[in-house]
Amino acid sequence: MKKAEIEKNIVVHFREQEYFRRKELLEFYKVFEPELNNRTFGWRVFELKKKKIIRSVGRGIYTTNYKPEYKPQIDEKLRKINNVINRSFAIIDKNFNPKDYLSVWTTVWLNRFVNHQIFFPIRIIEIEADTLTGYYYKLIDEGFKNVYIESDFKKMDRYAFEGKDCIVLRKMVKRAPYQIINKINIPRIEKILVDLFCDNKLFYFVQGKELENIYRNAIKKYSVDFSKLLNYSERRKRQKDIKDFLLKFISEELRELLL
C-alpha cells in the first residue's frame, strides 16, 4: 500500500479514539510495513505531524481529532505597550529576540472560558527581572495609567483595582511555552493555565470554580499540549498540585496523559 493511502487509513482507523499511543501507531504501521524499524518509524511520525494528520497531546500520545490552536486577538493598547518596550530593547541590542526578553497578554482573553465576564482587565507584561523598575517608569512616562510591579500589586488591597484597567509588570520565565502572533510574543494556552493556578494572588478573581471552568473550556475548545503544560508546571514547582486538580474533573482518556 502506498504511503498516501496508509496516511488516509490512519485517520479512519483512529478517528473513534480521542487519543492513541505511539505503540498503537507503530502496530498499525507494522501491518503494512512489517520490517519497519524505529528510526524510520520516527520519520513517519514526524511527517504525519508536519502534514497535520496527527498532533501531539502528550509525550508519545497523539490524536487525529484536530482542535484549533489558541490564537487570541491582541488589542491596540497591548500592542502599544509591546512596541514601547520593544523599541527600548532594540536600542540596547539590535539583534534581540522578543521571545527572550518580553511577553504580553491580557486577562480579557479569559472571557471565552469564564462564566463571569472580565470587564476591567489586567495586562500582564513579562520582562527580565532586572528591568522591571526601569520599564515601570518608562510606561508611566509614556502616559500609561495604573502601572504596577507584581510584588507591589500583590501587597495592595485587591478592591482598589476593581473598575480599573491595570498593567502589571512581572519577571519573565525563560523556556516557558510562548508563541509569536503578528510579531508579538504571547504565552501559549498551556502557560496561561499554569500561571492562573500558581499565581492565585495576582489572579484572585478566577480561582475556585471559575478556575475549573477555565481549564474545562480551554481543553474542550482548543488544542492543549499536556506535555508542555506539565513541563512548565514542573518549572513552577506545582506539577503534582496541577495534576491533582485536573484529575478531579477530566475524562478517563485524558487521565492517561497525566499518569
Secondary structure, DSSP 8 states (H G I E B T S, - for coil): --HHHHHHHHHHHHTT-S-EEHHHHHHHHHHH-TT--HHHHHHHHHHHHHTTSSEEEETTEEESS----------HHHHHHHHHHHHHHHHH-TT--HHHHEEEEEGGGGGGT-SS--SS-EEEEEE-GGGHHHHHHHHHHTT--SEEEHHHHHHS-GGGGTT--EEEEEE--TT--EEEETTEEEE-HHHHHHHHHH-TTTTGGG-THHHHHHHHHHHHHS---HHHHHHHHHHTT-HHHHHHHHHTTS-HHHHTTT-
